[in-house]
Amino acid sequence: MAVSQELLDILACPLDKTPVKLTPDQQGLKCPKCHRVYPIRGDIPVMLVDEARIEAE
C-alpha cells in the first residue's frame, strides 16, 4: 500500500514547512524549497531532517 493522497496533502517539510511532493520512484518525499528528500519506509514517511538526503534540483 502506498502513501495515501490524504496524507500527502497534509505533509510538509519539518525544516521550512513547505508541502512535500512524492518522488517519481515513489520512494521518498521531496521538499521543492530546500531539496531534501525524506525516505518512505514500509509505506511510512520518515519526516526527520537527520534522515533526509539533499538532492540537486
Secondary structure, 3 states (H helix, E strand, C coil): CCCCHHHHHHCECCCCCCECEECCCCCEEECCCCCEEEEEECCEECCCHHHCEECCC
